[in-house]
Each structure stands twice: as C-alpha cells, then as structure tokens.
C-alpha cells in the first residue's frame, strides 16, 4: 500500500494522538497541528496530500482554515475530511459548504478511515491526471493556433492576392471556422477586363479550404499570363479532380468581364441562381447553373462552355454561395431564393442592393447560430476595367521583385500556326510567357499582352477570317461580329498566322520587335498617310493604346504584315507624340479595306 502525507489538525491532544497512531499504523506519514493557524502554515510548508480537520478549534476554526487551505491549493485537489462529533444535518452541510470534501464522525473507525484516505487519494491522482491532460491540450491548442495563424497568412496571401479591393467590387466573406470553405478570387486580365471566381467547397474549415490553394494559384497564374477563363476552368477542374478525395468538389461561378465588348461571360456549376441587375434597377436577368461542380468530371468529360450576356456600364452582377440561400432563423426556416429575389426587386436603388441583402439576411437570421460559410459579391461593369496598367493588377510586387533577375537578352524565335491550330488555340498567353523571360519586360507584361493580343486578333480576324470591323457599329452588330468569328474559326480549313519575336538589349534597356504575318489578302496602305483612330464605341479602342506603348508601328508587304517595336523601359510620351503615332497607324477599319 502506498504511503500518503496526511495533515491532522485537532486541538484535543488525546484525539489527535489516537488518530495519528491509527494513520501511522496504516503506513502513512503524519504531520500534527493543534489549531487552524498552524494547519494553514503546515499546509504551506509540507504540502500534504490529505487533510484531517477538526471543526471546532480555538483561534481559527476548521471551516475558516479549510477556506484558506483551498485558496492556497488553487486548482490542485487536496481532500479535506472534517473530524466532528456533530450529528445535525445543517452543521455537516456547513462543513461541506466551507470547502470540505467529506466528514468522519467520532469515535473513528480505522477501516472506514483508511478507505476514505485511499478513495480520496485515487481522486487526487485522477485530478492531477486531468490537469496534466488539460495542460497538454492547452499546449497543443496553442501550437495548433500558431500553425493556423501561419497557414491562414499563407492562405490569405495566395487566395486574396488579386484585386478584390477594386472599385467595381463589393463583397462579404463570413466563414463558419478559421478557414473558409468559400473562396472568392478576382484578377485583372492583361488585355483589360477582369476574371472573377466564386467557389464553395464541400464542408467547412481547413479540409474545405485546402482546395482553395491550388485553385487560387492556377487562377491568378493563368489569368496573369493571358489565358482565357475557359482554359483556366479546365485546368482548375483537372487539378481538383486529381487532389480532392472522392465526394469533395467545388460548386463555382466564374465570370469574365469584357468592358470593350460590354458583355459578361459566365460559367456556373452547382451554385444557386444569381442575378444580373441592369443599371436602371428595373430589369433583372436570372443566371442559372448549367454544369456540374469543379472537380467532379474528368478532363475529357468536363464542359467549359460559357454563357454570354450583354452587360452595359453600370450593370451589376450579384453572386452568392448557398450559405445565403440556406441561412436559417430561430424557427429553422431557410431564407430562400424567393426572398432574396424579392429583396433585390424592392430595393430603392441599384446602389442599395448589396446593403439591403446584408441587412435582410442578418435580420432573418437574428440570434440563431451560423451553420455554413456565407459569401456575397457584387461586380459592376465600369470604365476602370479598361485599365491594363501593371500597378492596377495583382502582380506588381512580384514583377518588381524579379525586375533585376537575369534572363535572355539577344534572341529571335518564330511561331507558325496553320488552320488546324488557329481553329482552337490562342497563342497569346504562350507568346506573353516567353516575353516575360526577359526581366526588363516583366514590368510591362500587361502592355505587352495588349499589343500581342490586338495584333494577333487583327491578323486572325481581318486577315485569315476576313471579318470587317464595320460590323461592330452597334451592340447587335458587335454580337454578330463575334458570332461570325466563332462560326468561321470553327470551320477554318486554310490560312496561317506567323509570329516572329526578336529581342536585343542589355540589363538596362532593350528593344522587342514583334512581326505578325497572315495569309490574308492584305490591303492598300501608305505608312506616310495619317489615319485617325475610330470613335466607334465597340471597336478601334486598341490603336491609341498600342501607340502609347510601341516605339513604332508599321505595315509591310501587301498589308498582311505588321511590325511593332517596343522599347523598354517605356518612357512616357508627350501629347503631341501620342497624337502623331496614333494618326500614323491605320485604324482596324482601315485594315479591312
């Protein structure tokens, strides 16, 4: 039997000696005191495991001494057994109320005494074990919280690296846990416009948020390189399909804002119906999911087709996760799609819709507990989306950080594309990626993308496909132009586009020459003649921008070859220089003749 350290406090020396002998004979160590003050001092000095305390003692009685000892012991469990000849229930209850754990009536039964000592020792051991486990849990929790803070910082740096703070976006993210199962991404396209993606992963917290990391990395990386949203979605789907466990997926809504076309292209898979609110606040168009969520289908079965809708300046697109629709009140009722649509229709102004949705949903939920991640975003078509400057995007820091790294300087490459490639492949992101290998060009990646995209589009659309920009004289004509583009590209059998890139320079400056040749008939041109850029709302916008970037632009051959020279670092041109270069290059309408 284990030996315990027992403190005995009794002012009756005979009773104290008798009890001490019994306890010692049972193999325990005994400390004797004769009053409450001595008991408190002895407890501080000897730290006994069990205290046998007489109730009635001079100076400091047993109940008051017990309160002090319990205060000293703090969270440690030290059993105190009262020694008493009292028999009335209230007196015994008062002993327990003062902090006592049990009582032993006189005369003492040594068998009962030993049983109580053994029992309380087991309870003390259990209490120490619980305290140890609690401390271990606390240390583990502190370590976990630290890891979560680091992981959350990494997660936010990756997932929120875009332009969610752009002036045409308002959003609210309300996670159920530290990590959000909903993900919201936005990135400016190098050619102007914006990609936006709302994702709702299966589940909540960290398991749901893990998939957001590769999704965000692909989304931002491919958008910055100029890939179209369909290619981005296909790559994200392939990645999620390969890394997520069975049964996990991401319900998503992806948006491609095109301010030059004043349209929006949308891909929706598994998300609730969303709404396109016109600037007048009266017309609402419902957008519904037509696809399965990302990460469900294999690459060969994945459908990346997008729906296109006209979206004029000031029109607003509202997207949300199912956490908004399925929000519950105290009665367990869901907020629902109908009430959300009612809120939008009854809002006083389009400017108030976002705030009205937040207010109505919060009032509906009341004090009930949140049971899902909730996300709401408003995206507005605005003139600011035309901005392609690098400092308006999300990669400014990374570009600046790499501006002085080493890369190729003097090189030349040619890329020849036949009809079978031109039908389905967009080479602009690949060309832009190659140009970004030159450190000095990284700071103007957006401008380079604009030049390459504009010149390649002109060569393909006007040269190979034979489209006329005069079609784009109105909104209907604009849509017809791109319908014909899709039709002619899908049936293209002959033709080519050849891109030649040549760079010369050093660490401080350089010249990039882009030459694009197409198989079209060309047109009659005279580079010495001044041509005005078009004032058409739906076309001709790219020419002034190209001339603000390029050192020179000119046609060659029969008009089917165009050469652009970009000098870096780009120096700001004066208004006269911009006017001269803008007038010296024919507009896209002139290229059709």
Buried (B, 14 or more C-beta within 10 A) or exposed (E): EEEBEBBBBBBBEEBBEBBBEBBEEBEBBBBBBBBBBBBBEBBEEEEBBBBBBBBBBEEBBBBBBBBBBBEEBEEEBBBBBBBBEBEEEEEBEBBBEBBBBEBBBBEBEEEEBBEBBBEBBEEBEEBEEEEEEEEEEEEEEEEEEEEBEEBBEEBEEBBBBBBBEBEBBBBBBBBBBBBBBBBBBBBBBBBBBBBBBBBBBBBBBBBBBBBBBBBBBBBBBBBBBBBBBBBBBBBBBBBBBEBBEEEBBBBBBBBBBBBBBBBBBBBBBBBBBBBBBBBEBEEEBEBEBEBBBBBBBEEEEBBBEBEBEBBEEBBBBBBBBBBBBBBBBEEEEEBBBEBBBEBBEEBEEBEEBBEBBBEBBEEBBEEBEEEBBBBBBBBBBBEBBEBBEBEBBBBEEEBEEBEEEEBEBEEEEEBEBBBEBBBEEBBBBBBBBBBBEBBBBBBBBBBBBBBBBBBBBBBBBBBBBEBBBBBBBEBEBBBEBBEBBEEBBEEBEEBBBBBBBBBEBEEEEBBBBBBBBBBBEBBEBEEEEEBEBBEBBBBBBBBBBBBBBBBBBBBBEEBBBBBBBBBBEBEEBEEEEBBEBBBBBBBBBBBBE
